[in-house]
Amino acid sequence: MTLDELRARLTVLDRELVERMAERERLSREVAAVKRATGYPTRDFQRERDVLMRARAQATELGASPDLAEQILSLLITDSLATQEKALVSARAAGSGKRALVIGGRGKMGGWFAEFLASQGYEVEIADPAGPIAGYAHRRDWYDGAIDQDVIVVATPLGITSALLAEIAQRRPPGLIFDLGSIKTPLRAGLTALRDSGLRVTSLHPMFGPDTHLLSGRHVIFIDLGHPGALAEAQQLFASTMAERVVMTLDEHDRLIAYVLGLSHALNIVFFTALAESGEAAPRLAKLSSSTFDAQLDVASRVAAESPALYFEIQALNEYGGESLAALLFAVERLRATVRSGDEKGFAQMMTRGRAYLEGRTSSAPGAQQP
């Protein structure tokens, strides 16, 4: 066969692969319907393992790469689960006949929640001076009209959210009210005003970004502000998804988030700052990169691309933020002192203690033994 003939054959095969992908997606929607009718859970880890192991065995038998086969099937499984999850959320129609107002709906997470609520049947309205979103009713300012919706989502920048929550408290809306702030201590006054007014308030922190399509393995944190009904209703919004729902207090949330977000952000900011100020050109370092360096650089690149204003708020406004930064400084100074003094035993102790800590986290994680 000539080169052109070989390429033509590849084009045909590519088309067939895409057709099979489309067929698999259609079957995934049918699977979702059957699971919904029978009460079967959306995710079946044993089934996933069987699919992946079978793919590896078949690839080996056919002389193909088993690793590539597993990667492709993993992507298809993820897509299938996302399709099934969306179908379940839509079919349940928990918001049918209800209305929702998303204040700050033009923002990334505000837009995600608008779509998420609309998929459940809610009639969604966006309140945002930045303008409308196609397919949704819109008002420029949230206070220009009634706020009698069943659900009110506050997805505004952290610096203005507390005052906005306090203003909402004065209007005394009857519906469920929650914010999406990454940290909660700066919102204490506004959330307290809502609670003290006897309103149905809680607070959410979705531990995922606006590009997330599958909630399996993702966490949504719910802050208990003393209204059991509001807390339960907010959790029910995610009942049809595979998200892990975690309940905690406001202060517990921010103390832990100081490490989960604050420390991880700070570590990457320190990493790329050290590189930028090292005097070494990035292309030169790239020629000598290792798998560890590349992995760290990938994470740091994503952090560097985020909003400086948001990341500064996460560092500066959390009442518990100083604790994690002090821990980072202490660890760096300890490492520096250990290396400078030639203390190999102390260095090994740091490595051993870290390994034990991380292994403990892995073994206690939900589904840790699953593929």
N, C-alpha and C positions, 0 to 999 in steps of 0.2 A: 504494500500500500504506500502511496505517496504521502508526503507530509500533509497536503491539503485534505486527502482522504481520511487520514488519521484524525485530523482536527475536526472534520465533519462528523466522524463517528463519536468523538468526545462531546460534541455539541448535542448530538442525539441522546447520549447517556445523561448529560446534564439536564436536559429537558425531562427525561424519565425520572430522574431523582427528584426534581421539583414537583412533578405530578404525584409521585409517591408521598412526598411531604404533605401536599394538599389533601391527599386521600387519608393520610394518618390524622390530620387535623380534623377532618370531617368525622372520622371514627371516634376521635377523642370527645367530640360533642355528644355523640351517641352514648359513649361510655358514661359521660357525666349524667345523662338522662336516666340511665339504668341505675347508677349509683344513688342518684337522688330518689328514685322510686323505691329502692330496696333498703335505703338507709345505710348503704355501704360507705365507709370513709373515703374521702377523695384520694388520700395518699396511702399506698401499700408498699412499705419498704422491701418486703420479701419479694414482691412482684418486680420491683425495680432491680433488685439484685439479680434475680433470675434472668431478666432481659439483658442486663449488662454482661453477665457471665456467658450467656448463650452467644451474644454478639462476639465476644472475645474468642470463644471456641470456634465459631463459624469462620471468623477472619483467619484464624490460624490454619484451619482446614483448607481454606481457599488461597492461602499464600499472601494474605493481606496483613496489614499492621493491626494487631489486636488493640494497641493503645489508641490508634486513630478510630477504630470501630467503637471503642468504649466512649471516646470523646463525642463522636457524632450522636450515638444513642443517648448519651447523657443530655445533650442539648435538645434532642427531640422529646425526651421524657419531661424536661423542664417546660418546654413549650406546651406539651400535652397537659401537664398539670395546671399551667396558667389558663389554658383554654377551659379546662374543666372547672377551675375555681371561678372564673368569670361567669360561666354558664350557671353555676349553682347560685352565685350571688344574685344574678339577674332573675333566675326562676323563682327564688324565694320571695322577691318583691316586697321586702319588709317595709319599704317606704312608700308603697302604693297609696295614693290619696293623701300623702303628707307633703309638707313643704320644708325647704331648708334655705338658709341664708348663709353664704360664705363671704365673710368680710375679709377683703384682701385676696379675693379669688383669682386675681391676675398673677399672683405669685406662684412659684413652682409647686409648693405643697398645697396651697389654696386651690390651684387648678386640679391637682390630683384628687383632693377631697370632693371637689365639685363633680368630677367624673365618677368617683366612687359612689357618691350618694345618688347621682342620677341613674347609675346602673342598678340601684336597688329600687328604683321607681319614684324617688323623691322629685318633686318639682323644685329645681334649684334656681336661686337668684344670686347673682354676683354683685357685691358692693365694693367698688374699687375705682378710685379716681383715674387710674391708668387706662380705663376704658373697658368695653365689653369683651366677652368671649363668645364666639359663634355658638349658637344653639342654646344660650342661657339668657334669661331676663337679666337686666342690668340697671343698677342705679349708681350714680357717681359717689354719693355719700351715704353711709349706712343709716344715718338718722333722718334722711329724707324719705320718710314713709314709715309704715308700721313695721314692728319687729315682733310679730306674733307667730312666726314660723315654729314648726315643731322642733327644728334643730337649728342652732346658731353656731357656726364655726368661726372662730377668730384666728385668722392666719396672717396677722400683720407683723411688721418688724418688731423685734423684741423690745426696743427702746420706747415704743409708744403703746405697747399692748396693755400694760397695767392701768394706765390712765383711761384707755378705751374701755376696759372691763369695768372700771368704776363708773364710767358714763352709762354703760349698759345697765348697771345695777339701778341707776336712777330711773330708767325707763320700765323696769320690772317686767321683762318679757316672760311669758308663761312656758316657753319651750326649754329644751335641753341646751345648755350653753357649755362650750369648752374651747380652750385655746390649743395651739400646737407648738408652744414654745419649747426650744431645745433645753433651756434651763428655766427653773420655776421660782427661785428665790426673788428675782427682780419683779415677779408678778404677784408677790404675796399680798400687797395692799389691794390690788384690783380683785383678786380671787376672794380675799376676805370680805370685801364689800359685797360681792355677789352672794357669798354664803350667809353673811349676816342679814341680808335682805330676804332670806328664806327662799332663794331662787334655786332652780335645779341645775347645779353647776358641778363640773368635774374638770379635769385637765388631762390632756393627752400628749404623749410624745411618741410619734411614729419613728421607730428606729430603722428607718430606711429612707432612701431618696425618692424624688419624684419620678424617676425613670423605672421604678420597680413595677414589674408586672405580675410576679408570683410572690405571695406572702408566706409560703411555706418556709419555715426556718427563720422568718422575720419576727421581730418583737414589737408589740405596741404596749407602751407603759401608760397606765391609768393612775392618776393621783386621787387618792381618797380624801375628799374635802368635807366629809361628814354628811353627805347626802346619798344614802344607799341606793335610792331609786335612780338617781342620775348616773351613778357609777355603773349600775347594772344595765341601764339603757344604752350607755356609751359602749359598753362591752358587746352588747347585742348587735351593734352595727357591724362587728367583725365575726359574728357567729357562723356565717357561711364561708368564711375564709379559713385558711390553715395557719393564720398568724398565731403566735404565742402571746397570750394576754397576761400581763404582769401588773399587779396592783401594789402600790407602795405609797408612803407619805411624801409630802413635798420635800422635806429636808433630807429624807433618805435618798430620794431621787437625785438631788443636786450633789450630795456627797459622793454618790457612785458615779454620776455623770462627770464629775471633776476628773475621774480617772478614765472612764470609757471614752469620752470626747476630749476633755481638756488635756489630759496627759498624752493621748495619741496624737492630737493635733500639734501640741508643743514639741513632741519628739521629732515630728516630721519638719516642722518649721525650723528647729535647731539644725536638723540634718541638712536641709537645702541652704540654710544660711551659712553653715560652715563650709559647704561646697562652694557657694557663690563668693565667699570671702577668702578662699584658699589660694587664689591666684592661678589655679589650674583650670584650663579651658575644658568645657564639657565634652567636646569631641575627643580630646586627648584621653580623658577618663573613660569614655565609652569604649575606646580601643582595648582597655585593660580591664573591662568590667567582668564581674563574676555573677553567678546566679543570685547570690545574696544581695549584692549591690544593685543588680537590675531590679530585683523584687522590691527592695526598699525605695529605689528611685521611682518606680512605677507608682507606689503609694504616695510618695512625696510630691510627685508631679500632679496627682489628683488634688491633693491638699492645696498646693500652690495655685491651682486654677479656681479655687473657691472664692467666695466673697470675703475680702479682708474685713469689711465692717461686721459681718456675721461672726466670723471667727474671733475677732477682737471682743465682741460681746460675750461669747462663750467663755473666753479667758478672764475678762475683766469684771463681769457682772455677777458671776456665780459666787455666793458668799463662802463657798467651800473651795474655790479655785486655787487659793494659795497653798492648800495642803498638797495637792498633786504636783504643783510646780516646785515646792520645797523638796518633795520626794525625788523628783527628777534631778534637781541640783545636787542633792545628797548622793544619789547613785553615781552621777558623773564624777563628782569629787572623790568618791570612794574608789571608783575604777582608776582614776588618774593617780591617786596615792598608791594604790596597790601595784600598778605598773611601774611607777617611779621608784618604789622601794624594792622592786624585784621580788615581791611577795607572791611567788607562784602558788603556794598553798592557799592564800587568801583569794587569789584569782579563781582557782579551782572551786573553792567553796561558793563563790558567787555563781559560777556556772552550774554547779550541782544543785544549789538551792533554787535557781531559776528553772532548771529542768524539772525538778520535783513539783514546783508550783504549776508549771504549764501542763505537765502530765496529769496532775490532779484535776485541772480544769477540763481537760479532754475527756477523762474517764467519767466525770460527773455530768457532762453535757447531755441533753436529751437526744436520743438516737445516735449516741456516740459509737455504738458498735455496728451501726448500719452503714452500707456503702454510700 
